Amino acid sequence: MSRSSNARPKVVIIGAGFGGISAAKALAKAPVDVKVIDRRNYHLFQPLLYQVATADLSPADVAWPIRGIFNRQENVSVALTEVRDIDLEAKQVVGEDGRFDYDYLIVASGAHHSYFGRDEWEKHAPGLKRIIDATEIRKQVLVAFERAEVSNSDAEQRRQLTFIVVGGGPTGVEMAGAIAELANHALASDFHRINSRDARVILVEAGDRLLKAFPPKLSERAQKSLEKLGVEIMLDTRVEDITEEGVQLPGTFIPSACKIWGAGVAVKNVGRWLKAETDRTGRVPVAPDLSMPDHPEVFVIGDAAQAPWKDGLDVPGIAPAAKQGGKYVGKLISRRVQGKSDLAPFRYAHAGNLATIGRHAAVIDFGKLHMSGFVAWWIWGIAHIYFLIGVRQPLIVAFSWFWSYLTFSKGARLITGLRPLYEEHDSEPKPVLEKVG
């Protein structure tokens, strides 16, 4: 890992998300050696994680090995390790397994869920940022129906069949709609002692409307679509506590076995690594070319960057913004190492906001063009398939969606893991995890 004076410039990329992958691809023809560092060996298509969590897709449908993505790009190598720190003076990334020299550094480490100082809630209400989160939520959702089926207590059945989603952004809206459809259709004929359609799905939002990034009319349409699916919407409602037994709201406690968090995100470690001031969510302010003001060789992109956009807003932490930032920085570094003039400052081109509500409806904000309903749902699907291009053959996922749409089938309804099927100390059988395979 030592630097050679005769070596080509070294570019180290921390994170193999949308930003990191795009940056590495933009450097494909540049005379540099690229090192992609990630603590996982796969790139994750996060926008579809909720479909893994509700058994529409399997994890393999939304994640692809990083090495496979770059197996034909000869100037890229991959290091599977955990980043511990960044030595700005020595120009080294300090990993769990050693140090990595760099001439240029791109930090694209992404974001994690934020519980606003109540981290103890995480064990009761998992967020949705990783595959393990999606499979844990899938387990909780499916196990809740199983436990309701074998319970002899009406109160316990109601608790098991009450699903609470916290947060009215795209993640919360999509999760609530998907759980409602799972209960109303895919599981409707699977149980005999309970009626899965009796499931109660509650969406709790602290603000006065859902999908605040969308125009108010689309927020209203999204709410009506969710209510048509049977989802209960609680606006202007802040969560006071989350326990194993349920959720405490102002003036009322709702028993619930399955709680899902979609209310906030935060960036971890980047400010500490770079010895930089951050905003309240942990993002690092960057210069117009997405570099650190005092270290022009260090770039921060995607969720980790606080980059000005327009009207006093920052560039949003969404996949298109990360991809654009990664592509821009890759091209910028390529020009610099070849002695060419710099690019103009980074300008984010907002393509719009999309969110789906179940199988038949979505809301789309394309600036002057607003759409909702069935046609918007198809556009949402096409947009996501487009994003899959260049990572993996999108027809596989498209076929899975289409088959699920035609048959209401949920092919990934597996409860897998390591614990025995029943806990011996429970007063009544409670199905948990059973190892499969």
C-alpha positions in Angstrom: 0.0 0.0 0.0 3.0 2.3 0.0 3.2 5.1 -2.6 5.6 4.8 -5.5 7.0 7.9 -7.1 6.5 6.3 -10.5 2.9 5.2 -9.8 -0.1 6.7 -11.5 -2.2 9.0 -9.4 -4.3 7.1 -6.9 -8.0 7.8 -6.4 -9.6 6.3 -3.3 -13.4 6.2 -3.1 -15.0 5.5 0.3 -18.4 3.9 -0.3 -19.9 1.9 -3.2 -23.3 3.5 -3.3 -24.7 5.5 -6.2 -22.2 8.3 -5.8 -19.1 6.1 -5.4 -20.1 3.8 -8.3 -20.7 6.7 -10.6 -17.4 8.3 -9.7 -15.5 5.1 -10.4 -17.2 4.6 -13.7 -16.5 8.2 -14.7 -12.7 7.5 -14.2 -12.8 4.4 -16.4 -10.6 6.0 -19.1 -8.5 8.3 -16.9 -4.8 7.5 -16.3 -5.4 6.8 -12.6 -5.6 3.8 -10.3 -8.9 3.7 -8.4 -9.5 1.9 -5.1 -13.1 1.5 -4.0 -13.4 0.8 -0.2 -16.6 -0.5 1.3 -17.4 -2.6 4.4 -19.8 -4.7 2.3 -19.0 -6.5 -0.9 -22.1 -5.3 -2.7 -23.8 -2.2 -4.2 -27.3 -1.8 -2.8 -30.2 -0.3 -4.8 -31.8 1.4 -1.8 -34.9 2.7 -3.5 -36.3 -0.8 -3.8 -35.4 -2.0 -0.2 -39.0 -1.5 0.9 -40.0 -4.2 -1.6 -37.5 -6.6 0.0 -39.0 -5.7 3.4 -42.5 -6.5 2.2 -41.5 -9.7 0.4 -42.0 -8.4 -3.2 -38.3 -8.9 -4.1 -35.5 -11.0 -2.6 -32.2 -9.3 -1.5 -30.5 -10.7 -4.5 -32.8 -8.6 -6.7 -31.5 -5.3 -5.3 -27.8 -5.9 -4.5 -24.9 -6.8 -6.8 -21.3 -7.6 -6.0 -19.0 -4.6 -6.3 -16.3 -6.7 -7.9 -18.7 -7.9 -10.5 -19.7 -4.3 -11.4 -16.0 -3.4 -12.1 -14.7 -6.7 -13.4 -14.1 -5.2 -16.8 -12.7 -1.9 -15.6 -9.0 -2.6 -15.3 -8.1 0.5 -13.3 -10.4 -0.3 -10.4 -9.6 -2.5 -7.4 -11.9 -3.2 -4.4 -11.0 -3.3 -0.7 -13.5 -4.9 1.7 -12.7 -3.2 4.9 -14.0 -0.7 7.5 -12.8 2.9 7.4 -11.5 4.0 10.8 -10.1 7.5 10.0 -8.6 9.7 7.3 -5.1 11.1 7.7 -5.4 14.3 5.7 -1.7 15.3 6.2 -0.3 11.9 5.1 -3.1 11.6 2.4 -4.1 8.1 3.7 -7.3 6.4 4.5 -6.9 4.4 7.7 -8.8 1.1 7.3 -9.4 -1.8 9.6 -6.8 -3.8 7.7 -4.2 -1.1 6.9 -3.7 2.3 5.2 -4.5 3.3 1.7 -2.5 6.2 0.0 -4.4 8.6 -2.2 -3.7 11.6 -4.4 -7.4 12.2 -4.7 -10.1 11.1 -2.2 -13.8 10.8 -2.8 -16.0 10.4 0.3 -19.3 8.8 -0.6 -20.2 7.0 2.5 -23.9 7.6 2.5 -26.3 8.1 5.5 -27.9 6.1 8.2 -31.2 6.4 10.0 -31.5 9.0 12.8 -33.6 8.5 15.9 -33.1 12.2 17.0 -31.2 11.2 20.1 -33.4 8.2 21.0 -31.1 5.5 19.7 -32.7 3.0 22.1 -35.7 3.0 19.8 -33.7 1.3 17.0 -34.1 -2.2 18.5 -37.9 -1.8 18.5 -38.3 0.1 15.2 -35.7 -0.7 12.6 -35.0 1.8 9.8 -34.6 0.9 6.2 -31.1 1.6 4.8 -29.4 -1.8 4.6 -30.3 -5.3 3.4 -30.2 -6.5 7.0 -32.8 -3.8 7.8 -35.1 -5.0 5.0 -34.8 -8.7 6.0 -35.4 -7.8 9.6 -38.5 -5.9 8.8 -39.7 -8.6 6.5 -39.2 -11.1 9.4 -41.1 -8.9 11.8 -44.0 -8.3 9.4 -44.4 -12.0 8.5 -43.8 -13.2 12.1 -46.5 -10.9 13.3 -49.1 -12.6 11.1 -47.8 -16.0 12.3 -48.0 -15.1 15.9 -51.5 -13.7 15.5 -52.6 -17.0 13.9 -51.5 -19.1 16.9 -52.5 -16.7 19.6 -55.5 -17.4 21.8 -55.7 -13.8 23.1 -57.8 -11.3 21.2 -55.7 -8.5 22.6 -52.5 -10.1 21.5 -53.9 -10.8 18.0 -54.8 -7.1 17.7 -51.2 -6.1 18.8 -49.6 -8.5 16.4 -51.8 -7.2 13.5 -51.1 -3.5 14.2 -48.3 -2.1 12.1 -46.9 1.3 12.9 -44.8 3.2 10.4 -43.1 6.4 11.7 -42.3 9.1 9.1 -44.4 10.4 6.2 -41.6 10.7 3.7 -41.3 8.5 0.6 -39.9 5.5 2.7 -42.8 5.7 5.2 -45.5 6.2 2.5 -44.1 3.3 0.4 -43.8 1.0 3.4 -47.3 1.7 4.7 -48.8 1.1 1.3 -46.9 -2.1 0.7 -47.8 -3.6 4.1 -51.5 -2.8 3.5 -51.4 -4.5 0.2 -49.5 -7.5 1.6 -52.3 -7.9 4.2 -55.2 -7.2 1.8 -54.1 -9.4 -1.1 -51.0 -11.5 -0.9 -51.7 -13.0 2.5 -55.5 -13.0 2.3 -55.8 -16.8 1.6 -52.8 -18.0 3.7 -54.4 -18.0 7.1 -57.5 -19.7 8.6 -57.8 -18.6 12.2 -57.2 -14.9 11.4 -58.3 -12.6 8.6 -55.1 -10.8 7.4 -57.4 -8.0 6.1 -58.0 -7.1 9.7 -54.5 -5.8 10.0 -54.3 -2.2 11.1 -51.6 -0.1 9.4 -50.9 3.3 10.9 -48.6 6.0 9.4 -47.5 8.6 12.0 -46.1 11.9 10.7 -45.0 14.9 12.9 -45.7 17.4 10.2 -49.0 18.7 8.8 -48.8 16.6 5.6 -47.1 13.6 3.9 -44.3 13.9 1.4 -43.2 17.5 2.3 -40.8 17.5 -0.7 -43.8 17.2 -3.0 -46.4 19.9 -3.9 -49.4 20.0 -1.4 -51.8 18.6 -4.0 -49.7 15.5 -4.5 -49.4 15.1 -0.8 -53.1 15.1 -0.6 -53.5 12.6 -3.4 -50.9 10.3 -1.7 -52.9 10.5 1.5 -56.1 9.6 -0.2 -54.5 6.7 -2.0 -53.1 5.3 1.3 -56.5 5.8 3.0 -58.1 3.9 0.2 -55.8 1.0 1.0 -57.0 1.2 4.6 -53.9 3.0 6.1 -54.7 5.2 9.0 -52.9 8.6 8.8 -51.9 10.5 11.9 -50.5 14.0 11.1 -49.2 16.5 13.5 -48.3 13.6 15.8 -45.0 13.2 17.5 -43.8 9.9 18.8 -43.0 10.1 22.5 -41.7 6.6 23.1 -41.3 3.2 21.4 -41.1 0.0 23.4 -41.4 -3.7 22.7 -45.1 -3.5 23.4 -46.0 -0.5 21.2 -45.8 3.2 20.5 -46.6 6.0 22.9 -48.2 9.0 21.2 -49.5 12.2 22.8 -52.4 11.0 25.1 -52.5 7.5 23.8 -50.5 4.2 23.7 -51.0 1.9 20.7 -50.0 -1.7 21.3 -48.0 -3.0 18.3 -45.6 -5.8 17.6 -44.2 -4.4 14.4 -42.8 -0.8 14.3 -40.9 0.6 11.4 -38.8 3.8 11.4 -38.6 6.1 8.4 -38.5 9.6 10.0 -34.9 10.8 9.6 -31.4 10.2 8.4 -27.9 11.3 9.6 -24.4 11.1 8.4 -22.0 9.3 10.7 -18.2 9.7 11.1 -17.5 11.9 8.0 -17.0 15.1 10.1 -14.7 13.3 12.5 -12.7 11.7 9.7 -12.2 15.1 7.9 -11.9 17.2 11.0 -14.6 19.4 9.6 -17.7 21.2 10.9 -21.0 19.6 10.0 -24.6 20.6 9.9 -27.1 19.1 12.4 -27.4 15.9 10.3 -23.6 15.4 10.0 -23.1 16.6 6.5 -19.9 18.4 5.5 -20.1 21.7 3.7 -18.3 21.6 0.4 -17.0 24.1 -2.2 -18.8 24.6 -5.6 -16.7 21.8 -7.1 -17.7 19.4 -4.2 -14.3 19.6 -2.6 -13.3 20.5 0.9 -12.4 24.2 1.1 -9.0 23.6 2.7 -8.2 20.3 0.9 -8.9 20.6 -2.9 -7.9 16.9 -3.3 -10.7 15.7 -1.1 -14.3 15.5 -2.4 -17.5 14.8 -0.5 -20.5 13.7 -2.5 -24.0 12.3 -2.0 -25.7 12.2 1.4 -22.5 13.1 3.1 -22.2 16.5 1.4 -23.9 19.8 2.2 -23.9 21.4 -1.3 -25.9 24.5 -2.0 -28.6 24.2 -4.7 -31.2 26.9 -5.2 -33.6 29.1 -3.2 -31.6 28.5 0.0 -31.9 24.8 -0.3 -29.2 22.2 -0.4 -28.8 19.4 -3.0 -31.2 16.7 -1.7 -29.9 13.3 -0.5 -31.4 11.2 -3.2 -29.9 8.7 -5.7 -29.9 11.0 -8.8 -28.0 13.7 -6.9 -25.4 11.2 -5.7 -25.0 9.9 -9.2 -24.6 13.4 -10.7 -22.1 14.3 -8.0 -20.1 11.2 -8.5 -20.0 11.6 -12.3 -19.0 15.3 -12.0 -16.1 14.6 -9.6 -14.9 11.6 -11.6 -14.7 13.8 -14.7 -13.1 16.7 -12.8 -10.3 14.4 -11.5 -9.8 13.0 -14.9 -9.3 16.4 -16.4 -6.9 17.5 -13.7 -4.6 14.5 -14.0 -4.4 15.1 -17.7 -3.6 18.8 -17.3 -6.9 20.0 -18.7 -8.9 23.0 -17.5 -11.3 22.4 -14.6 -15.0 22.0 -15.1 -17.5 24.6 -14.2 -18.9 24.4 -10.7 -21.3 21.5 -10.0 -24.9 22.2 -10.8 -27.5 19.7 -9.7 -30.2 19.0 -12.3 -33.3 18.0 -10.4 -35.3 15.4 -12.5 -38.2 15.3 -10.0 -39.6 13.4 -7.0 -41.3 10.0 -7.2 -43.1 7.9 -4.6 -45.3 4.8 -5.0 -48.4 4.0 -3.0 -49.1 0.3 -3.4 -49.5 -1.5 -6.7 -51.7 0.8 -8.6 -50.7 4.4 -7.6 -47.8 6.7 -7.4 -47.2 10.5 -7.2 -44.7 12.2 -9.5 -43.4 15.8 -9.3 -41.6 16.8 -12.5 -41.6 20.5 -11.7 -44.4 21.9 -13.8 -45.8 18.4 -14.5 -47.5 16.7 -11.6 -49.0 13.2 -12.0 -50.7 10.6 -9.8 -52.5 7.3 -10.1 -51.9 4.3 -12.3 -50.0 6.0 -15.1 -47.7 7.6 -12.5 -47.1 4.1 -11.0 -45.9 2.8 -14.4 -43.6 5.8 -14.9 -42.2 5.2 -11.4 -41.4 1.6 -12.3 -39.8 2.5 -15.6 -37.7 5.2 -13.9 -36.4 2.6 -11.4 -35.6 0.0 -14.1 -33.7 2.8 -15.9 -31.6 3.3 -12.8 -30.8 -0.5 -12.8 -29.2 -0.2 -16.3 -25.4 -0.3 -16.0 -25.5 -2.3 -12.8 -27.4 -5.4 -13.7 -29.8 -6.7 -16.4 -33.0 -4.9 -15.4 -35.3 -7.4 -17.1 -34.9 -9.8 -14.1 -36.3 -7.3 -11.7 -38.9 -6.1 -14.2 -40.1 -9.7 -14.7 -40.4 -10.2 -10.9 -42.5 -7.0 -10.6 -44.7 -7.9 -13.4 -45.3 -11.5 -12.2 -46.1 -10.2 -8.7 -48.5 -7.7 -10.2 -50.4 -10.3 -12.2 -50.6 -12.9 -9.5 -50.4 -11.0 -6.2 -47.7 -13.6 -5.4 -45.0 -12.9 -2.9 -42.2 -15.2 -3.8 -39.8 -14.0 -1.0 -42.1 -14.8 2.0 -39.4 -16.6 3.9 -38.8 -16.3 7.6 -35.1 -17.1 7.8 -32.4 -16.8 10.5 -30.6 -18.6 13.3 -33.0 -18.9 16.3 -35.3 -21.9 16.8 -38.8 -21.6 15.6 -40.3 -21.3 19.1 -38.8 -19.8 22.3 -39.2 -22.4 25.0 -39.8 -19.8 27.8 -42.7 -18.2 26.1 -46.1 -18.7 27.7 -47.6 -19.5 24.2 -45.8 -20.4 21.0 -44.2 -17.4 19.2 -42.7 -18.2 15.9 -39.5 -16.4 15.3 -36.6 -17.3 13.0 -35.8 -20.7 11.6 -32.7 -21.4 9.7 -33.3 -22.3 6.1 -30.7 -23.7 3.7 
